[in-house]
Amino acid sequence: MTLTVVGAGYVGLVTAAVFAELGNKIFCIDINKERIEGLKRGKIPFFEPSLSEYIKRNLSQKRLFFTTSYKESVPKSQIVFICVGTPPKENGEADLSYLFAAVEETARNLTGYTLITIKSTIPIGFEDDLESTVKKYAKARFEFAACPEFLREGTAIEDTLHPDRIVIGSFSKKAQKILLSLHAPISGERIICDIRSAQLIKYAANSLLATKVSFANTIAALCEKMGADVEKVIAGVGADRRIGRSFLYPGVGYGGSCLPKDVLAFIAIGRHFGYDLSLLRAVDDINQRQIELFVEKVRKALGVKGDVGNVAQDKKVAVLGLAFKPNTDDMRDAPSIKIINHLLNLGIEVTAYDPQAMDNAKKILPKVKFAKDVYSAIKNQDALLLVTEWPQFSQIDLARAKKLLKRPIIIDGRNLFPKDKVKELGFTYIGIGR
């Protein structure tokens, strides 16, 4: 098949790369000319394992093309995937301006039957407005469908090729047949439903994952007050097959481009339809408070007063991990940003290191010092703060780290380090719920 993918972000590039790899001809559109020119040379604008190889291979085999022109691609395509961002507004609602602009421009360039398929996460109820937009500008037959994505940054290629499920939202038998045929080489359960149900599946799934994170953090806070071990408690809870261990991990909270905005957007959707999603308001509140609880651990460990504004405290800390999760350079809604800004406001000097995200972090955190590696970051610091659980951090030579630190303090925001071993080496160890 010939496809157009609108949007060269995470979802769009992974979608384009995977379907090109499966033998389709793919046009990928973006309004960012600089990004498109870079992609034509095989330059990927963010870090995602294996994606660069997929894109370079399919560029060389002339199955993947990057363009800023709808006119060049849409008329040749049987399917147009809309993969543009729907970022949150200040009130939590999704900003749909990019979505409507992409759909309108697609409509203006339709020349024959085309299946317009929404991968962007959009609030329930706007599919009618999108269809009206296409009808206003299109001079050819079209149908709408929803095919939400469930990829995770860091494992996006694997998640696209081997998903748990493929959700196809459309009442049209023709649209269902086209999307089922396109996805035939891909594994996963097929769920066929209407467009609203497809979008609700995406919001409900992300909100439940966020709920599991906040639940784990709630149990961790309770463990600290009771003197229990959250690792044992969560292991016991997660061993129940009805519950599972996935996302049931305490830490500094969830971040990234999906969970924070989708929880807030879902709350706004509920409000629009006259239902108070109080459960999710609590989930979001717990996630926000988790940052404050972590900063309070740092403040107490270093003996820093909490009411001195940004007056210098003569305290320095190393923050290991900046991206919102391992195996990505994505800083969107990363817990590290709020943590570091709190620390700076307390007058604490911060040196940071991340294997991939430092270039992005430098644009967001100009007052932070950035180190070339772990050991440079922790040298002469009053404490080591673990914020993102990159696997290589678990291999840190703790004996060497102790010699480099000014004070042997580890504040582990992800419970990555073995507590007993760290304490045996003479560290003051502070985890989450341990």
LINRASUL-V375880 format. One record per backbone hydrogen bond with DSSP energy under -0.5 kcal/mol. CO is the residue of the C=O (numbers start at 1). NH is the residue of the N-H. If there is no record, write none. Layout:
# LINRASUL-V375880
co = {CO:CO}
nh = {NH:NH}
This chain:
# LINRASUL-V375880
co = {1:1:2:2:3:4:4:5:5:6:9:10:11:12:13:14:15:16:17:18:19:20:24:25:26:27:27:28:29:31:32:33:34:35:36:37:38:38:39:42:46:47:48:48:50:51:52:53:54:55:56:57:58:58:59:63:65:67:68:69:70:70:73:73:74:78:79:79:80:80:81:81:82:82:87:89:93:94:96:97:98:99:100:101:102:103:104:105:106:107:114:114:115:115:116:116:117:117:118:119:120:123:126:127:128:129:130:131:132:133:134:134:141:143:145:146:152:155:156:157:158:161:164:165:166:166:167:168:168:169:172:173:174:175:176:177:178:179:181:183:187:189:189:190:191:193:194:195:196:197:198:199:200:201:202:203:204:205:206:207:208:209:210:211:212:213:214:215:216:217:218:219:220:221:222:223:223:228:229:229:230:231:232:233:234:235:237:239:240:240:245:247:258:259:260:261:262:263:264:265:266:267:268:269:270:271:275:276:277:278:279:280:281:282:283:284:285:286:287:288:288:289:290:291:292:293:294:295:296:297:298:299:299:308:315:316:316:317:317:318:318:319:319:320:320:325:330:331:332:334:334:335:336:337:338:339:340:341:342:343:344:347:349:350:351:352:353:357:358:359:360:360:361:361:365:369:373:374:375:378:381:381:383:383:384:384:385:385:386:388:390:390:391:392:393:396:397:398:399:400:401:404:407:408:409:410:410:411:411:412:417:418:419:420:421:422:423:427:428:430:431:433}
nh = {3:25:78:79:27:6:81:7:29:83:13:14:15:16:17:18:19:20:21:22:24:23:26:3:65:5:29:67:7:33:36:37:38:39:40:41:41:43:42:44:48:329:51:52:54:55:56:57:58:59:60:61:63:64:62:26:28:30:70:73:73:74:76:77:77:115:4:81:82:117:6:83:119:120:95:92:89:96:100:101:102:103:104:105:106:107:108:109:109:110:116:143:80:117:118:145:82:119:147:149:122:126:130:131:132:133:134:135:136:137:137:138:114:116:118:169:155:159:160:161:162:187:189:167:168:191:169:170:193:146:176:177:178:179:180:181:182:183:184:186:163:166:191:192:168:170:198:199:200:201:202:203:204:205:206:207:208:209:210:211:212:213:214:215:216:217:218:219:220:221:222:223:224:225:226:227:228:230:232:233:234:235:236:237:238:239:240:241:243:244:248:249:262:263:264:265:266:267:268:269:270:271:272:273:275:274:277:278:281:282:283:284:285:286:287:288:289:290:291:291:292:293:294:295:296:297:298:299:300:301:302:303:304:311:349:382:383:319:351:320:385:321:353:387:388:328:324:334:256:337:338:339:340:341:342:343:344:345:346:348:347:313:317:369:319:371:321:361:362:363:363:364:364:365:368:352:377:378:379:381:406:407:318:385:386:411:320:387:413:390:393:394:394:395:396:398:401:402:403:404:405:380:409:428:384:412:430:386:413:415:419:422:423:424:425:427:426:429:410:412:433:230}
